[in-house]
């Protein structure tokens, strides 16, 4: 989340008149994340998050809002989008699709514990258990086709060693793309800054704007790569990983094939975020407040996965 499109006080007041949320008291841009423009909004009736979608069109955004409503209505700890006075989830603000959602209690974590990982794994397992019944479909816009295109864009900026690493991993991943693995709707970006806790209590999963249909195990790997790392290290903490997967398995059991390809998925998840951070670094978008993350973090994670066999559970 970032601020690319500036919203003025009067503009926001006009926007909020479409909703039954009272009068505007204050609002503030959110600097974390990198994809959309986001503001915390406080009104006389409560606290909300306003999102302006910078790259997605109106129809694409409707998918995400319908998904968020579907999950929240079924008990997934997540923010429900607000319907306006015409029962629509989506409006237009500053010529961008815009939505207002509940602001959940809690804070993101910098140092998760085993209990945090267990709780999140359990919630993700439940999400995956109900997601195949969601009636709408969306392909993964950051899947293998995007990997290839983005790799071609960033290769001129890489060292020879990095270039070799990237091309070798792309080749490796293409050998494992036709496996018959369980699929459904995935979150796609379940990092620490997209989950809210109050002490040990999971309050909410947020930022579903990379959600799509894909391999469920890939979603688990994305989360584990961030949540289960040793502090200041590219290595996974096996105790944290065990807790995450144990919580997950309480809601959805992994198949034998999923166990076998777990190291492949860890590498795929690391590759995807190495590429996206390289893209953000070398092809940045201008904004009032933006946050670009270090690509080397996921390059190091990818190399660590290549060099080590991980025992699952």
N, C-alpha and C positions, 0 to 999 in steps of 0.2 A: 504494500500500500504506500502511496506517495501522493504528492500534490502536483499535478501537471496543469490542471485547469483551475484557475482562481475563481471562487464564488464570492460575490459581494453580499453584504448583509441584506440589502433590499431584494436581491435576486432570491436569496434563500427564504426570506419572508413570503414572497410570492409563491414559491414552490410549496411551502408548508401549508398554504391555504387549501391545497387539494386534499389534505389529511386532517383527521380529527385528533390533532396532537397539541392543541393549545398554541400559545404565543411563543415565539423564539426568544430564548434568554441568552444563549451564547453558542459559539461554534469554534472549532479549532482543527486545523489540518493535522493529519496523521502522517508521520514521516517514515514509519517502518514499511518494508516491502517495496515492490518495484513496478507493479502492473497498472493499477487504476488510481484515480484520485479519490481520496477518502477524507471525511471530516467526522469528528465527534460533534454531535448536535444535542444541545440541552434545550428542552422546551418546558412549559409550565406543567406538562403532564408526565414527563419522563426523559430518558436519555436514549439516543439512537445513533446509528452510524449511517451517514450518507455516502453513497458510492456513485461516482460518475465513471462510466466505462469508456476507456480511451481507445480501445482497439476493436471491441465487439459491437456488432450492429444490434438493432432492437430485437430481432427474432432470436439471435444467439443468446442474448441476456435473459430472455424469457425462459429458456431451458434451465438456467441456473436458479432462477427464482422459484420456478415450479419444483425443482429438486429440493431446494432448501425447505420449502413448505411441506413437501412430501416427507422428508426425514424428520423435521421437527414434530409433525403431527403423529409420527410413529414412535416417538420417544428417544430419538437420537439427540443428545445434548447439543443443540445448535440453534442459531438465531432464526427466527421466523420473519420473513419479509412482511412489511406492513402494506395492507391494501389501502388504496385511496378511497375517496368518497364514492367513486364509481366502481369499486371492487377490482381495481387494476393494481398490480404490483409495480408497474413500470411507468415512469414519466420521462419527460425530456427537460434537461437543464443545461443551459449554455451549449445548446445543439448536441448534447451528448445524452445517451440513455442513462437514466439515473434512478436509483432505488433507495428507499429508506428501510432499514432493518432494525430489529431490537438490538440494543447494546447490552451484552451479557455481563454479568458480574465476573470477577476474577482477574488474574494477571497471567501473562505468559511466564515461562520458567527459563532460567539460564542453566540450572543444574538439576535435572530430573532425578528422582530416586526410583528405586525398584517399584514402590507402590504407585508412583505416577505412571511409570511405564506399563504396569499391569492394568491400571484403570484405562489408559488410552488404548492399549491393545484390545481390551474387552469391548470398548465402545466401537473401535474400528471393525472388530469381528461382527458385532451386531449390525453395523451399517452395511457391511458386505453381505450379511445373511438376508437382508431385505432389499438390497439395491437391485438385484436382477428383476424384481417385479415393477420397478419404476417404468412407466409406459413410454417414455421418450428416449431417443438414442442420439448420441453425439460421438463422433470419432475423436481419437486423441490427436489434437493438433500439435503435440510435442512428442510424437512417436517416431519410429525409425525413418520415415520419409523426411521429417523435419531435422532429425539428427544429421542426415546426409547433406541436406542443403546448408544447414548452419555450419557444419564442419568445413565445407568448401569456402564459406565466407570468412571464417576465422583462421584458417590454416596459414595465410600469409603473415599473420601476426605472431606465430608460434616459433619457438626454437626448433631445431632439428629433432631433439629428443622428444619434445612435446608433440610434434607432428607425427613422429613414428608411433608414439603411445596412442594417439587419437585414432590413427588409421588402423592400427592393429586391433584396437578394441571394437571399432566399427565392424571390421571383418569378423571378429569373434562373435559379436552379437547377431550378425546376420545368419550365422549358422544355427541359431536357436530361436528363430522367429516363428516357426510353424508348429510349436509344441501345443498339444491339446490340453491347455490349462483352463481352469474355471475363470469365467469372465463375468463382469457386471459393471455397475457404476462405481468408479473410484473417486476419491478426493483429489489425488494427484499432486498435492502440495502440503502434506501434513507435517510441517515443520513446527518447531517449538513456538514460533511467533503466531501460529494459527490455532493454538489451543490455550484455553484459559482454565486456570486452577485457582481455588481458594484453599490454601494449605494442601491437604491431601484429596480434596474433593474436585472432581472434574466438572467444571461449569459449562464449558461449551467448546465445540469445534467451529471454527469460523473460516471465511475466505474460500468458498467453494468454486472459485472462478476458473480453476483448471480441471474441474470435474468432467468426466467423460466415460465412455465405455472402454474398458481395457482389462488386462489380466489382473485379477485381484491380488495375486502375490506380489506384483510389481508395486502396488500401493503400500503393501506392508514393508517392502524393502525401502521405499522412499522415506517412510516414517522412521524405521530402525536406523538408517544411516545418520539421521540427525539426533534422534532421541537417545540412542544407546551408545554413543561415542564416549570414550574416555576423555576427561577434561583436557583441552588443549592437545588433542591427539587425533590422528586419522584412524586409530584402531578402535574396534568395537569392544565395549565392556560386555563380556559374555553373561554376567549376572543380570545386567539391565536387559539384554536381548532375551534372555531366558524368561524374565518376568513379562516382557511385552508379548512374546509368543504364547506364553502360558495363558495370559489374559485373553488373547485373541482366540485361542483354541477352545475356551469355554463357550464361545458363541458360534465358532465355525471351525471345524476340523480341517487341517491341511491334508491333501491327498499325498499318496506316496510319490507321485511325480513332482509335486510341489516341493517336497523335502529334497528331492534329488537336484532340482535346478535352483535351489535357494541361492547358492553363490553366484549363479548367472544373473539372477534378479538384482542382487546387491550391486553387481557391476553395472547393470543397465541403469539403475537408479542414479548411481554416481556419475555415469556418462552423461545422462540427460541434464543434470544440474551443473556439471562442468561446462557443457556446451552453452547453456542458457546464461551462465555468468560470464563466459567469454564474450558472448553476443552483447550483453549489457555493458561490458567494459569497453569494447571496441566500437560499438555502434550505439552510444547512449542516446536516450531521448531527453530533450530539454524539459525542465520543470522547475517550479518555484522551490520545491523541496523533493529531492530524490535520494535514493539509497542504493548504492551499487556494492554488491558483496564480492569478496575476493574469490576468483576462480580457482586459485591454487588449493583451497580447502578441499574441493571435490576432486581435483587432480590427485591429491595425496590420498584421499579415501579410495579412489579407483585403484591406484597402485597398491595400496594395502590389501584390497580384496584380491587382486591378481596374485599376490605373493603368499596368501594364507588360505587354508581350508578352514571353513567355519563349521563347527559341529552344532547342529540345530537341536535344541532341547536335550 
